[in-house]
Amino acid sequence: MEFEVGDKVIYPNHGLGIVEKIEEKTILGTTCGFYSLRMKSSDTMVLVPLDNAEGVGLRPAISDTEVRKLYLQLGNGKIDNHQNWKGRFKDNSDKMRTGSIRDVIDVLKSLSFLSKSKNLSFREKRMLDRAKFLVVSEISAVTEDSTESVEDKVTKALERCLVNRARQAKKAKATKVAKKVAKVKKPAARRAARAS
């Protein structure tokens, strides 16, 4: 994918940047093209080689129409749940590196859910904060809403997610109990039918 000057792009784990220049530079005797990005959160410049833009996960910012879908995903109650810290941290780190806003939302939901039941490690707390920052900053840049307004909407969507998750868990438990009861009743019904 190629970008033009003025395009809003997402650089994984760094957030939103704007392509200010496309230029050639010579570094260590090698000349190649670079996207010169102004990162919105820190107002710093980042150079991304044109040839490696896809490899590092540089992607266009989401569109206005995708924002509603993201809020639905945030509130849907589907949460990946790993039991062991090491596997969870590796999976979440991998998702954060993809640059996909949907993967970052999965990390945000997973760690938010986990933080309700236990204290997160320092590294997971930092990852949770980073995931929330990346989601809020991209949505606020696209919708041009204030960061506070978007953060409030994200928090409410996460609360809906936890409520929906609890409903889903309760429904799954009721289904499991109903299946056990049906298994117990079936043999009893057969015995009663044979006896008559």
C-alpha positions as MATLAB code, in Angstrom:
seq = 'MEFEVGDKVIYPNHGLGIVEKIEEKTILGTTCGFYSLRMKSSDTMVLVPLDNAEGVGLRPAISDTEVRKLYLQLGNGKIDNHQNWKGRFKDNSDKMRTGSIRDVIDVLKSLSFLSKSKNLSFREKRMLDRAKFLVVSEISAVTEDSTESVEDKVTKALERCLVNRARQAKKAKATKVAKKVAKVKKPAARRAARAS';
ca = [
       0.000    0.000    0.000;
       1.292    3.432   -0.864;
       0.582    6.628    1.014;
       0.609   10.266   -0.004;
       1.579   13.438    1.829;
      -1.213   14.365    4.234;
      -2.494   10.807    4.723;
      -3.351    9.730    8.265;
      -1.616    6.446    9.027;
      -1.267    4.120   11.985;
       2.184    2.975   13.011;
       1.781   -0.104   15.258;
       2.322    0.530   18.963;
       2.905    4.243   18.284;
      -0.495    5.390   17.106;
      -1.593    7.944   14.577;
       0.840    9.805   12.367;
       0.510   12.068    9.366;
       2.679   11.622    6.300;
       4.516   14.956    6.063;
       7.059   14.066    3.388;
       8.107   11.263    1.108;
      11.822   11.635    0.656;
      15.040    9.870   -0.214;
      17.775    9.672    2.369;
      21.199    8.087    2.457;
      21.870    6.173    5.648;
      25.103    4.211    6.088;
      25.797    4.481    2.361;
      22.391    3.139    1.296;
      19.904    5.437   -0.401;
      16.218    4.635   -0.155;
      12.819    6.296    0.111;
      11.155    7.056    3.425;
       7.789    8.155    4.699;
       8.404   10.985    7.122;
       5.627   10.717    9.722;
       4.676   13.307   12.318;
       3.338   11.316   15.255;
       0.275   13.023   16.659;
       0.695   11.950   20.290;
       4.313   13.020   20.754;
       4.829   15.478   17.871;
       7.970   13.544   16.892;
       9.158   12.601   13.418;
       9.507    8.930   12.476;
      11.091    7.660    9.268;
       9.635    4.491    7.794;
      11.358    2.964    4.745;
       8.984    2.774    1.774;
      10.043   -0.822    1.113;
       9.335   -1.869    4.694;
       6.104    0.054    5.368;
       3.930   -3.030    4.986;
       6.381   -5.173    6.953;
       6.170   -2.912   10.019;
       2.367   -2.823    9.769;
       1.917    0.769    8.592;
      -1.720    1.113    7.595;
      -4.271    3.800    6.848;
      -6.349    5.112    9.748;
      -9.865    3.703    9.999;
     -12.740    5.417    8.221;
     -15.701    7.153    9.871;
     -17.943    4.222    8.933;
     -15.702    1.748   10.787;
     -15.940    3.635   14.091;
     -19.460    2.328   14.815;
     -18.280   -1.239   14.124;
     -15.405   -0.740   16.557;
     -17.767    0.375   19.320;
     -19.918   -2.706   18.626;
     -16.830   -4.918   18.861;
     -15.833   -3.190   22.105;
     -19.217   -3.952   23.681;
     -19.999   -7.416   22.283;
     -18.917   -9.439   25.336;
     -16.560  -11.738   23.413;
     -13.324  -11.858   25.390;
     -10.269  -14.061   24.891;
      -9.402  -15.560   28.238;
      -6.031  -17.207   28.880;
      -5.304  -18.835   32.170;
      -1.532  -18.564   32.282;
       0.274  -15.245   32.325;
       3.025  -16.209   29.913;
       0.703  -17.352   27.092;
      -1.634  -14.408   27.630;
       1.202  -11.876   27.549;
       2.722  -13.400   24.391;
      -0.626  -13.456   22.553;
      -1.430   -9.900   23.605;
       2.051   -8.661   22.614;
       1.675  -10.289   19.202;
      -1.716   -8.623   18.734;
      -0.330   -5.210   19.712;
       2.419   -5.542   17.086;
       0.035   -6.321   14.211;
      -1.162   -2.740   14.068;
      -4.752   -3.897   13.585;
      -7.159   -1.774   15.608;
      -9.372   -4.846   16.017;
      -6.488   -6.795   17.586;
      -5.747   -3.878   19.908;
      -9.433   -3.839   20.920;
      -9.197   -7.562   21.750;
      -6.229   -6.820   24.022;
      -8.083   -3.914   25.630;
     -11.159   -6.066   26.343;
      -9.147   -9.028   27.603;
      -6.998   -7.016   29.995;
      -9.931   -4.853   31.156;
     -11.886   -8.025   31.987;
      -8.907   -9.541   33.772;
      -8.266   -6.349   35.778;
     -11.770   -6.633   37.278;
     -10.918   -9.962   38.901;
      -7.250   -9.527   39.830;
      -4.374   -7.081   39.861;
      -2.486   -6.927   36.583;
       1.280   -7.219   36.481;
       3.168   -4.011   35.777;
       3.759   -5.048   32.148;
       0.106   -5.974   31.581;
      -1.062   -2.730   33.189;
       1.234   -0.821   30.836;
      -0.111   -2.817   27.883;
      -3.712   -2.110   28.949;
      -2.970    1.625   29.152;
      -1.238    1.518   25.753;
      -4.116   -0.373   24.130;
      -6.645    2.123   25.487;
      -4.495    5.035   24.317;
      -4.190    3.578   20.788;
      -7.930    2.929   20.466;
      -8.944    6.315   21.885;
      -6.388    8.279   19.862;
      -7.321    6.667   16.546;
     -11.062    7.061   17.039;
     -10.715   10.658   18.248;
      -8.484   11.562   15.282;
     -10.928   10.066   12.786;
     -14.123   11.451   14.345;
     -12.465   14.701   15.435;
     -14.110   14.274   18.855;
     -12.205   15.250   21.971;
     -10.042   12.600   23.582;
     -12.129   12.853   26.769;
     -15.381   12.272   24.877;
     -13.995    9.224   23.051;
     -12.437    7.858   26.241;
     -15.840    8.109   27.934;
     -17.507    6.236   25.032;
     -14.813    3.548   25.089;
     -15.230    3.123   28.853;
     -19.014    2.762   28.467;
     -18.538    0.223   25.649;
     -16.156   -1.773   27.870;
     -18.748   -1.725   30.660;
     -21.339   -3.060   28.175;
     -18.819   -5.730   27.194;
     -18.477   -6.914   30.789;
     -22.264   -6.977   31.252;
     -22.701   -8.905   27.991;
     -19.914  -11.292   29.001;
     -21.676  -11.986   32.312;
     -24.971  -12.622   30.456;
     -23.245  -14.995   28.029;
     -21.569  -16.872   30.889;
     -24.873  -17.175   32.751;
     -26.638  -18.423   29.614;
     -23.862  -20.952   28.914;
     -24.066  -22.223   32.489;
     -27.854  -22.589   32.274;
     -27.488  -24.500   28.997;
     -24.892  -26.803   30.545;
     -27.152  -27.498   33.531;
     -30.119  -28.149   31.220;
     -28.067  -30.671   29.228;
     -27.032  -32.482   32.424;
     -30.640  -32.614   33.600;
     -31.736  -33.935   30.188;
     -29.059  -36.674   30.354;
     -30.275  -37.735   33.798;
     -33.964  -37.684   32.777;
     -33.425  -39.649   29.557;
     -32.295  -42.919   31.185;
     -34.999  -42.574   33.840;
     -37.624  -42.114   31.133;
     -36.297  -45.194   29.290;
     -36.446  -47.274   32.464;
     -40.002  -46.118   33.104;
     -40.993  -46.962   29.502;
     -39.450  -50.451   29.800;
     -41.177  -51.066   33.106;
     -44.601  -50.347   31.669;
];
